[in-house]
């Protein structure tokens, strides 16, 4: 297998045109390649500047998970820290998790940040939403968002060999009129998300959530949502 390491977007687009298979840290595809055979040509974005940005309002698709520290919002940092083992997080990338993984542990965090994706396709660089990113699985160059006022993330313990652990992510954003709470729940392989206006009244906010897509959850998921919303709205800057 020949691995290309493009250093510009035009180089990366040329690699795609040659049929290069995009890889992140290869943590998800290595076993399959050993079983089914390696591709002739692969491409990593680890040397591409546009895919390695990292800050309060952006992260590159080639950034490995263990680099996600206080430079990104808490919800994204905690989501990254919950993925696999330390060895996995030193190799796995943001793009690999969101585009190549069935679990997509970072997706709830990205949803509550209301993130947009910058992707590379046959027609060049484009911006798209997370729904299209997950559905079409293009090459992810970066995510960007507006920094939230506060955010939170929780992954409940899972059973070995069982369904994916329950995940609850939330963020409070400043709006033109008041604040807005965005919440996302991964229950099994399904990810539900919703957004409602919010203030300091937790009960009022939970009542508003009850009529959204996350209003019909299992008792365990509902309890986790209620606990996280109460803690988030009671925190600094959420009044």
C-alpha positions, 0 to 999 in steps of 0.5 A: 500500500502506498500512503500519500501525505498531501500538504495542500488541499489541491494535493489532497484533491488530486489524491482523491482523483487517483482513487486514494482511500482516506484514512485517519489513524486507521484504528477502524480499518486496519483489521479489515484490511488485514482480513480483506487486503490493503488498498493500493493507494491511501491518503492521510491528512496529517500534514495538511494544515487545514485539517490540523486546526485546533481552537475554541471554535474549530477543530481539524479532521486530522486532529487526534483525539488526545489533543482535544484539551481545554482549547475546545469546549468542555463537551467536545473535550470530554467526548474525545476523552471517553473514546477507547483507551489512551493508545486509541486516542493517540491515533484515532482522529476527529474525521475517522470518528465522525465519518468512519465510525458506526458509534460516532462518539463525537457526534452528540458533542458536535450536534450541540455545538451546532457545528458545520463541516468543511469537507473535500469532495470531487468539486473541491472544498465545500461547507455542509451540515452534520446530517450530510456529513454522516450520510455522504461521508466525504473527507472532513477537513474541519468543523467550526462552531460558535463558542457556547456559554457552557456545555456538558457531556456524560457517557454512562457505563455500558455492558461488555458486548452490549449496545453502545453506552448512553451518551448525553451532550448539551450546550447553552448558546447566546441568542439574539433574544435570550439563551438557547439549550441544545441537547443530543442523546445517543441511545443505542446507535440512534442519535436524537437532538433538539434545541429549546429556549432556556433561562434559569428555570430548569422545570420550564426548560425540561417541559419544553424539551418534552415536546421535542425529539428527545421527549420520548426517551427510556427512563435511564436516558430521561434521568440522565438528561434531567440531571445534566440540564439541571446542572448546566442551567445552574452553572455560571453564566447560564442564568 
